Amino acid sequence: MTGEERYELTFRKEILWSLAASVNGAYIRYEQRNTIDGQNETNPIVADNNETFSKKHEIILSRTHSELDVIEERLKELQKRINELEAQEDATIGA
């Protein structure tokens, strides 16, 4: 791998790390607002939050763009899910 390729991979990792941190934060805020026990791993919200957190570790360990593609796709799915939950919450509050 050339220096430029390493740079591109590292740069992409940083971008995905930021996405993972943002999604993780959204899940944490949602859990807090809804008094969800973050230790209850049978709760799908908690399971998604834990998965989001673990994706940060996977990002660090990844060595190829294809590995990052899989992580990015899953993070976007998790982001969509929390965005939908927040939208439902907002609609309920506004109703």
C-alpha positions in Angstrom: 0.0 0.0 0.0 1.4 3.4 -1.0 1.6 6.3 1.3 -1.3 8.0 -0.5 -3.4 4.8 -0.2 -2.7 4.7 3.5 -3.6 8.3 3.8 -7.0 7.8 2.0 -7.8 4.8 4.2 -6.9 6.6 7.4 -8.9 9.7 6.3 -11.9 7.5 5.6 -11.6 5.8 8.9 -11.7 9.2 10.6 -14.8 10.2 8.7 -16.5 6.9 9.7 -15.3 7.2 13.3 -17.1 10.6 13.4 -20.2 9.1 12.0 -20.1 6.2 14.5 -19.6 8.7 17.4 -22.5 10.8 16.2 -24.9 7.8 15.8 -23.7 6.5 19.2 -24.5 9.8 20.8 -27.9 9.9 19.3 -28.7 6.5 20.8 -27.4 7.6 24.2 -29.5 10.7 24.1 -32.6 8.7 23.1 -32.0 6.2 25.9 -31.7 9.0 28.4 -34.8 10.9 27.2 -36.8 7.7 27.4 -35.3 6.3 30.6 -34.1 3.2 28.9 -31.7 1.0 31.0 -28.5 1.0 29.0 -27.5 -2.2 30.6 -30.6 -4.1 29.3 -29.1 -5.7 26.2 -32.4 -7.4 25.4 -33.8 -4.0 24.5 -33.3 -3.4 20.7 -32.4 0.2 21.3 -29.6 -0.8 23.7 -28.5 -3.6 21.3 -28.3 -1.0 18.4 -26.4 1.4 20.6 -23.9 -1.3 21.6 -23.5 -2.3 18.0 -22.8 1.3 17.0 -20.2 1.5 19.7 -18.5 -1.7 18.6 -18.3 -0.4 15.0 -15.8 2.2 16.2 -13.5 -0.7 17.2 -14.1 -2.4 13.8 -13.1 0.8 12.0 -9.8 0.9 13.8 -9.1 -2.7 12.9 -10.2 -2.5 9.3 -7.5 -2.7 6.6 -9.4 -2.3 3.4 -11.9 0.0 1.8 -14.2 -3.0 1.3 -14.2 -3.6 5.1 -15.1 0.0 5.6 -17.8 -0.2 3.0 -19.6 -2.9 5.1 -19.1 -0.9 8.3 -20.4 2.3 6.6 -23.5 0.6 5.3 -24.4 -0.8 8.7 -23.8 2.6 10.4 -26.1 4.3 7.9 -28.8 1.7 8.7 -28.4 2.3 12.4 -28.4 6.1 11.8 -31.6 5.7 9.8 -33.2 3.7 12.6 -32.4 6.2 15.3 -33.5 9.1 13.1 -36.9 7.4 12.6 -37.2 6.8 16.4 -36.4 10.5 17.0 -38.9 11.6 14.4 -41.7 9.4 16.0 -40.8 10.9 19.4 -41.0 14.5 18.0 -44.3 13.7 16.3 -45.7 12.4 19.6 -44.5 15.5 21.5 -45.9 17.8 18.9 -49.3 16.0 18.8 
